[in-house]
Amino acid sequence: MRKQPNSYDCVVCGVRNDAGIKAAFYDTVSEGGQAEVLVRFTARSNHQGYPGRVHGGLAAGILDEAICRAINAGNAEGDATVWGVAVDLSTRFLQPVPLDVALTARGRITRDRRRLFEGSAEIYLPDGSVAVTAEGRYARLRLDRIADVDNEALGWRVYADETETP
């Protein structure tokens, strides 16, 4: 699996954001052979909604980023500065997402057009059951069109899996 970059301050992937989830993203392939993004994360007490449970908005945020990053999954020659910006996102909460447990999510593109793409994602519990699902439509944009940002200042690079800070 090829690891995707993280940034310094993103609430989902930021390696320096003490309040963030610090999720790690990897290019992978589904059992059916489709390019996907695998997400690994462990939510902590500052990500709590109800006691012992991940806040639903943060669970949706993980799935949103899994889908928007899927536009680059399996594209070794691709431009990782091309991203998706959510146009709409629909989530379905099937089971509570626990805190302090290593969890995974998967996201993929389900329809790809010139300016828009659609995707789906889900969060899996350790027993393999699905806790949360999402489907959404995204506008395809270059990172420099989303925000006036310098990738180096953003901290945009691949970090070692055990690295908490750069």
N, C-alpha and C positions, 0 to 999 in steps of 0.2 A: 504494500500500500504506500502511496505517495502522500506525505503530509502536506496540508495546505498551510499557507501563512496565517499568522495571528497579528494583531496590532497591540499597541500599548494599552489603550483605554476603553475599547468597546465593552459594553456591559455583558456581552455573550462570550467574546473570544479574547478580551484584553488581558494581557499577562501582567500588567501593572495595576489593574483596577481592583483594589481590595474588596469592593462591593460586587465585583463581577463574578460570573460563573467560571471563566477561564476554560471554556470548552475547547477541545482539540478536534480538528476536522481532517479527514483522510479521504482520498479518492479510493473507491473500491468498485466492485462489480457485484450485482445481484446474482442470485442463483440462476436467473433466466438470462444472464449475460448483459444486462443493462448497466451503464455507468451510473454510479450513485456516490453520494457523500455519506460517510460514516462519521457520526459525532460521538465523542466520549466526554462525559462530564459527571461531576458529583456536586450537587447543589448543597449548600451549607445553610446554617440557621438564618443568615441574613437574606436568604432567598425565600423565606417562609411566607406563606399565605395563612392558611389555617395551621394550627399546631402540628408539627411533624410533616407538613406537606409543602411542596414547591408551589409558589404563587402561580396561578394560571397564566398571568401575563408573561412571566419569565419562561414558562413551558412553551407558550406561543412564540416567544422570541427565539428560542432555540430552533423550533421548526421553521420559522421564517428564514433564519440564517442558513439552515440546512438546504432549503429550496434555492435561495438566492446564490449560494455557493455551488449548487449542482450544475450551473451553467458552465462551469470550468472542469467538472469531473471527467476524468478519462481523456482529457485533452492536454497531453504532455507538451504539445507545441503551442497551446493556447495562450492567450493574453490574460493573466490572472487579474489584471486591472479592469476587466469587463465584468460587471456585476448586474444583479437584478435589484430593482427597487420595487417594493410591493405596491401593486395597484389595488388588489384586494386579497384578503386572507380569511379563510373560514376554518375555524378549529372545532374539534369535537373532543370533549373530555369524557373518557370512558372509565378511568380508574384514577385514584389519587396517585400522584408522583411523590415518592418519599424523599426526604432529606438524607444526607450522609450515606448514600448508597451509590456505588458506581453504576451509571446508566448509559445506555446507547440510544441514538436516534439515527434514522436513515432518511435521506432526501434524494429526489430524482426529478428529472424533467419529464413531463408527460406529453407536452406539445410544444414545439419550437417553431416560432415564426420569426420573421425578420426583426421586428421591433419588440414584440411581446413573446414571453414564453409562460407556460403553465407548469406547475409542479405539485408534488405531494410529498408528505413526510410523516413520520410517526416516531413517538418515543416508546421504547421498549423497557419493560421491567426486567429484573434479573431472571424471572421464570420464563421469559420469552413472550409474555402477553403484551398487548398493545395498551398503553395508558392514554395517549393523546394522539390525535391525527390532525393533519392540516392539508388544505388544498388552497392554491393561490395562483394569481396571475401577476406577472412581473414585467416591468419595462426594462429592456436591456440598455444599460448605460455604462460608459467608461467611468472609472473612479474619479477622474479629474472633472467630469461633468456633474457628478453627485455632490462633490465638495471640493473647495479650493484647498488641496492638501499635497504635501510633499511626502511621498512614501517613506522616506528615511525618517522624517520627523514623526510620522505616524507609527513608526516601529514595525512596519509591514514587512515581515520576514518569517521564515520557518524557525521555530524554537524547538529545542530538544524537549522530549515528552515530560521530563521531570523538572523542567525549568519553571519556576514560579515567577521570576523577574528576569529581565534582560541583563 
